[in-house]
């Protein structure tokens, strides 16, 4: 049987939550009391009332909602708002909720690569509009302390974890910090070592307390680490087309890829509509990501009136498809990924009730 903890760990491994926007609310949002085992998973773009009814009818154990149903902080769970009611229903029916959202926006092979696949692009030309930068191994700071061999041996044999405060997260999860002993050169011939410990800033005080408890009285330094780029990951995608296309052909490709009968188009001012050579895409609301790109065509879900005017006067054609229409089709690809990751012991399917709230009539 697959526990909820195991499933969540695999979801995080597939798309690390560190890829998500700092403003986003991703990960496990509703957790029934343990033990909770997962045999049915339903994917949806949004957790709405029809989707909730479908989940109950199909006895779903876990809803993976692309958009987080909890975004702004909640002060209560009552029957006053539709979102609160849905969350209460999830808890009453022991349905867990996980949201990946912008972790899959940024992920290599995620929603934006899927959206870009509407076009034939030149090999090697695809790159994120905004490249993800993150701390190595998720750690933000490094503590360095010089030790003699005996003290280093004691810390390694006794395990530094045993000296940490009982309530420390570092005790419960040894994977959130790393230790690297480094041998130092010495002009006196005496053996000396430097212990490098990397962890998050909020855990650093516990680490210092642990070293003091182990008997270390030596001076130490704490240094912030620098973020490093992850070149294939990031928000949005831009690329060169293999062959130039007309705006009509581009529209046709987008409609076919997203299974839409209609999209909205804004043509660039003073630009040839018959020679589109470069394209940038961003699933959902892409204006903040795409505002500085210099491409012939922008494809996203939604932009404001003034953002569209700005884009076309900068020389970019714009295709708008409604917010969730640029994301929903990716759920089928995500389902296929999850089948590989989770195996056949879990039934995984895409909601039949989920749809964009807007219809073109």
C-alpha positions as CSV (number, residue, x, y, z in Angstrom):
1,X,0.0,0.0,0.0
2,X,1.2,3.5,-0.8
3,X,1.1,5.9,2.1
4,X,0.4,9.6,1.6
5,X,3.9,10.4,2.8
6,X,5.5,8.2,0.2
7,X,3.3,9.6,-2.6
8,X,4.2,13.2,-1.6
9,X,7.9,12.4,-1.4
10,X,7.7,11.1,-5.0
11,X,5.8,14.1,-6.2
12,X,8.4,16.4,-4.7
13,X,11.2,14.4,-6.3
14,X,9.5,14.6,-9.7
15,X,9.2,18.4,-9.4
16,X,11.1,19.9,-6.4
17,X,9.0,22.6,-4.7
18,X,12.1,24.8,-4.7
19,X,11.4,25.5,-8.3
20,X,8.1,27.2,-7.5
21,X,7.7,31.0,-7.2
22,X,8.5,32.4,-3.8
23,X,4.9,33.8,-3.8
24,X,3.2,30.5,-4.5
25,X,1.6,28.0,-2.1
26,X,2.6,24.6,-3.3
27,X,2.9,21.1,-1.8
28,X,0.6,19.2,0.5
29,X,-2.2,21.5,1.4
30,X,-4.7,19.2,3.0
31,X,-3.5,16.2,5.0
32,X,-6.0,13.7,6.6
33,X,-4.9,12.3,10.0
34,X,-2.6,9.2,9.6
35,X,-2.6,6.5,8.6
36,X,-3.7,7.6,5.1
37,X,-3.1,5.3,2.1
38,X,-3.6,6.3,-1.5
39,X,-5.1,4.1,-4.1
40,X,-6.9,6.7,-6.3
41,X,-5.5,10.0,-7.5
42,X,-7.4,12.6,-9.5
43,X,-5.8,15.4,-11.4
44,X,-7.5,18.7,-11.9
45,X,-6.6,22.3,-12.9
46,X,-8.9,23.8,-10.2
47,X,-10.7,22.4,-7.2
48,X,-14.2,23.4,-7.9
49,X,-17.6,22.2,-6.6
50,X,-18.2,19.9,-9.6
51,X,-14.7,18.5,-9.3
52,X,-15.3,17.9,-5.6
53,X,-18.5,16.0,-6.3
54,X,-16.6,13.9,-8.9
55,X,-13.9,13.1,-6.4
56,X,-16.4,11.9,-3.8
57,X,-18.3,9.8,-6.4
58,X,-15.1,8.1,-7.5
59,X,-13.8,7.7,-3.9
60,X,-10.6,9.6,-4.6
61,X,-7.9,9.6,-1.9
62,X,-5.7,12.4,-3.3
63,X,-6.6,15.4,-5.5
64,X,-3.7,16.9,-7.3
65,X,-5.0,20.4,-8.0
66,X,-2.6,22.4,-10.3
67,X,-3.8,25.6,-8.8
68,X,-3.6,25.7,-5.0
69,X,-7.1,25.9,-3.5
70,X,-5.4,27.6,-0.5
71,X,-3.5,30.6,-1.6
72,X,-4.2,33.5,0.8
73,X,-4.0,32.7,4.5
74,X,-7.2,31.4,6.1
75,X,-8.4,32.5,9.5
76,X,-11.2,30.0,9.7
77,X,-12.9,27.1,8.0
78,X,-16.6,27.8,7.9
79,X,-19.5,27.5,5.4
80,X,-19.3,31.1,4.3
81,X,-17.1,30.8,1.2
82,X,-17.0,28.2,-1.5
83,X,-13.3,27.5,-1.0
84,X,-13.8,27.0,2.7
85,X,-16.7,24.6,2.1
86,X,-14.6,22.6,-0.3
87,X,-11.7,22.3,2.1
88,X,-14.1,21.2,4.9
89,X,-15.5,18.5,2.5
90,X,-12.0,17.3,1.8
91,X,-11.3,16.8,5.5
92,X,-14.7,15.2,6.1
93,X,-14.1,12.7,3.3
94,X,-10.4,12.2,4.2
95,X,-9.3,13.5,0.8
96,X,-5.7,14.8,0.6
97,X,-4.9,17.8,-1.6
98,X,-1.5,18.5,-3.2
99,X,-0.7,21.5,-5.5
100,X,2.3,21.5,-7.8
101,X,1.5,24.8,-9.7
102,X,4.7,26.8,-10.5
103,X,7.1,24.0,-9.6
104,X,5.8,22.4,-12.9
105,X,5.7,25.8,-14.6
106,X,9.5,26.0,-14.1
107,X,10.3,22.3,-14.5
108,X,12.2,21.2,-17.5
109,X,9.6,19.1,-19.4
110,X,6.8,20.8,-17.5
111,X,3.8,22.8,-18.5
112,X,5.7,25.5,-20.5
113,X,7.7,23.0,-22.5
114,X,4.4,21.2,-23.2
115,X,2.8,24.5,-24.3
116,X,5.7,25.3,-26.6
117,X,5.4,21.9,-28.2
118,X,2.6,23.3,-30.3
119,X,5.4,24.6,-32.6
120,X,8.3,23.0,-34.4
121,X,11.3,24.7,-32.9
122,X,15.0,24.6,-33.7
123,X,17.0,22.1,-31.7
124,X,19.0,23.9,-29.0
125,X,17.1,27.1,-29.2
126,X,14.7,26.5,-26.3
127,X,15.4,28.3,-23.0
128,X,13.5,29.7,-20.1
129,X,12.4,33.3,-20.1
130,X,13.4,33.6,-16.5
131,X,16.0,31.0,-15.4
132,X,15.5,29.4,-12.0
133,X,18.2,30.1,-9.4
134,X,18.3,28.2,-6.2
135,X,20.6,27.3,-3.3
136,X,22.7,24.2,-3.7
137,X,20.9,21.3,-2.0
138,X,18.4,23.8,-0.7
139,X,20.9,25.1,2.0
140,X,21.3,28.8,2.4
141,X,24.3,29.2,4.8
142,X,27.5,27.4,5.6
143,X,29.1,27.2,9.1
144,X,32.9,26.6,9.2
145,X,34.8,25.6,12.4
146,X,38.4,24.4,12.8
147,X,38.7,21.2,14.9
148,X,41.5,18.9,16.1
149,X,41.3,15.3,14.9
150,X,40.0,14.0,18.2
151,X,37.1,16.4,18.4
152,X,36.2,15.7,14.7
153,X,36.3,12.0,15.3
154,X,34.0,12.4,18.4
155,X,31.5,14.4,16.4
156,X,31.4,12.0,13.6
157,X,31.2,8.9,15.8
158,X,28.6,10.3,18.2
159,X,26.8,12.0,15.3
160,X,26.2,15.7,15.5
161,X,22.5,15.0,15.4
162,X,22.6,13.6,18.9
163,X,23.8,16.9,20.2
164,X,21.0,19.0,18.6
165,X,18.1,20.3,20.6
166,X,15.3,17.8,20.9
167,X,12.8,19.9,19.0
168,X,15.1,20.7,16.1
169,X,13.9,19.8,12.6
170,X,17.5,18.7,11.9
171,X,17.0,15.7,14.3
172,X,13.9,14.6,12.4
173,X,15.3,15.1,8.9
174,X,19.0,14.4,8.5
175,X,18.7,15.2,4.7
176,X,18.3,18.9,5.3
177,X,21.9,19.5,6.2
178,X,25.3,18.3,5.0
179,X,28.7,18.0,6.8
180,X,32.0,18.1,5.0
181,X,35.3,17.7,6.9
182,X,38.3,19.3,5.1
183,X,41.9,18.6,6.0
184,X,43.9,21.8,6.4
185,X,47.6,22.3,5.6
186,X,49.7,23.1,8.6
187,X,53.2,24.7,8.9
188,X,53.6,23.2,12.4
189,X,53.0,19.6,11.2
190,X,50.0,19.2,13.6
191,X,46.9,17.7,12.0
192,X,44.0,20.2,11.7
193,X,40.5,19.9,10.2
194,X,37.8,22.3,9.2
195,X,34.2,21.1,9.5
196,X,31.8,22.7,6.9
197,X,28.1,22.3,7.8
198,X,25.5,23.6,5.3
199,X,21.9,24.1,6.3
200,X,19.1,26.6,6.0
201,X,19.3,29.9,7.9
202,X,16.4,29.0,10.2
203,X,18.3,25.8,11.3
204,X,21.7,27.5,11.9
205,X,21.0,28.5,15.5
206,X,20.2,24.8,16.3
207,X,23.5,23.8,14.6
208,X,25.5,26.2,16.7
209,X,23.8,24.9,19.9
210,X,24.6,21.4,18.8
211,X,28.3,22.2,18.3
212,X,28.4,23.9,21.7
213,X,26.7,21.0,23.4
214,X,29.3,18.6,21.8
215,X,32.1,20.6,23.6
216,X,33.2,22.8,20.7
217,X,34.4,26.2,22.0
218,X,36.4,27.2,18.9
219,X,35.5,30.2,16.9
220,X,33.3,29.6,13.9
221,X,32.2,31.6,10.8
222,X,28.8,31.6,9.2
223,X,28.6,32.7,5.5
224,X,25.6,33.0,3.2
225,X,25.7,30.8,0.1
226,X,25.0,32.1,-3.4
227,X,22.2,30.8,-5.5
228,X,23.2,29.0,-8.7
229,X,21.3,28.9,-12.0
230,X,19.5,25.8,-13.2
231,X,19.7,26.5,-16.9
232,X,16.9,24.2,-18.2
233,X,14.4,25.2,-15.5
234,X,12.6,28.5,-15.1
235,X,9.4,30.4,-15.9
236,X,8.2,30.7,-19.5
237,X,9.9,29.4,-22.6
238,X,11.3,31.1,-25.7
239,X,12.6,29.5,-28.9
240,X,13.3,29.9,-32.6
241,X,10.9,28.2,-35.0
242,X,12.4,25.6,-37.4
243,X,10.6,27.4,-40.3
244,X,8.9,30.8,-40.3
245,X,5.1,30.7,-40.1
246,X,2.2,33.1,-40.7
247,X,0.0,34.3,-37.8
248,X,-2.8,32.2,-39.3
249,X,-0.6,29.1,-39.1
250,X,0.5,29.9,-35.6
251,X,-3.1,30.3,-34.5
252,X,-4.1,27.0,-36.1
253,X,-1.2,25.2,-34.3
254,X,-2.2,26.6,-30.9
255,X,-5.9,25.8,-31.4
256,X,-5.0,22.2,-32.4
257,X,-2.6,21.7,-29.5
258,X,-5.0,23.0,-26.9
259,X,-8.1,21.5,-28.5
260,X,-9.8,24.9,-28.8
261,X,-12.2,26.2,-31.4
262,X,-11.4,29.8,-30.6
263,X,-8.6,31.9,-29.3
264,X,-8.0,35.7,-29.1
265,X,-5.4,37.3,-31.4
266,X,-3.8,40.8,-31.3
267,X,-1.5,41.6,-34.2
268,X,1.7,43.5,-33.8
269,X,1.8,47.1,-35.0
270,X,3.8,47.6,-38.1
271,X,5.0,44.0,-38.1
272,X,4.9,41.4,-41.0
273,X,2.2,38.8,-40.1
274,X,3.6,36.4,-42.6
275,X,7.0,35.8,-41.0
276,X,7.0,34.7,-37.4
277,X,10.4,33.3,-36.5
278,X,10.5,33.5,-32.7
279,X,8.0,32.6,-30.0
280,X,7.7,32.9,-26.3
281,X,5.1,31.1,-24.2
282,X,3.9,31.2,-20.6
283,X,1.1,29.1,-19.2
284,X,-1.6,30.9,-17.2
285,X,-1.1,34.7,-16.7
286,X,2.2,35.3,-18.5
287,X,2.4,39.1,-18.7
288,X,4.8,39.5,-15.8
289,X,7.2,36.9,-17.2
290,X,6.9,37.9,-20.9
291,X,6.9,41.7,-20.6
292,X,10.6,42.0,-21.6
293,X,10.9,39.3,-24.3
294,X,11.8,40.4,-27.8
295,X,10.0,37.8,-30.0
296,X,7.6,37.8,-32.9
297,X,4.8,35.9,-31.1
298,X,3.6,35.6,-27.5
299,X,1.3,32.8,-26.4
300,X,-0.2,32.9,-22.9
301,X,-3.5,32.5,-21.1
302,X,-4.5,36.0,-20.3
303,X,-3.2,39.6,-20.4
304,X,-4.8,42.9,-19.5
305,X,-5.9,45.4,-22.1
306,X,-2.9,47.7,-21.5
307,X,-0.4,44.8,-21.4
308,X,-1.7,43.7,-24.8
309,X,-1.3,47.2,-26.2
310,X,2.2,47.3,-24.8
311,X,3.2,44.0,-26.4
312,X,1.9,44.7,-29.9
313,X,3.5,48.2,-29.9
314,X,6.8,46.5,-29.0
315,X,6.4,44.3,-32.1
316,X,4.9,41.0,-30.8
317,X,1.8,39.3,-32.0
318,X,-0.3,37.9,-29.1
319,X,-2.4,34.8,-28.8
320,X,-4.6,34.5,-25.7
321,X,-6.3,31.2,-24.9
322,X,-7.8,31.8,-21.4
323,X,-5.8,31.1,-18.3
324,X,-6.5,27.4,-17.5
325,X,-6.7,26.4,-21.2
326,X,-2.9,26.8,-21.4
327,X,-2.5,24.4,-18.5
328,X,-5.2,21.8,-18.5
329,X,-3.9,19.8,-21.4
330,X,-0.7,19.2,-19.6
331,X,-2.5,17.2,-16.9
332,X,-2.7,14.2,-19.3
333,X,1.1,14.3,-19.7
334,X,1.5,14.7,-16.0
335,X,-0.7,11.7,-15.5
336,X,1.6,9.6,-17.7
337,X,4.6,10.8,-15.7
338,X,2.9,9.8,-12.5
339,X,2.1,6.3,-13.8
340,X,5.8,5.8,-14.4
341,X,6.8,7.2,-11.0
342,X,4.1,5.6,-8.9
343,X,3.5,2.4,-10.8
344,X,0.3,0.5,-11.3
345,X,-0.6,0.2,-7.6
346,X,-2.3,3.6,-7.8
347,X,-5.2,4.5,-10.2
348,X,-4.5,7.9,-11.7
349,X,-6.9,9.8,-13.9
350,X,-7.8,13.4,-15.0
351,X,-11.0,15.0,-13.8
352,X,-13.9,15.0,-16.3
353,X,-15.6,17.9,-14.5
354,X,-12.7,20.4,-14.6
355,X,-13.0,23.2,-17.2
356,X,-12.2,26.8,-17.8
357,X,-14.9,29.1,-16.2
358,X,-15.1,31.1,-19.4
359,X,-16.9,30.0,-22.6
360,X,-16.8,31.8,-26.0
361,X,-20.4,32.1,-27.3
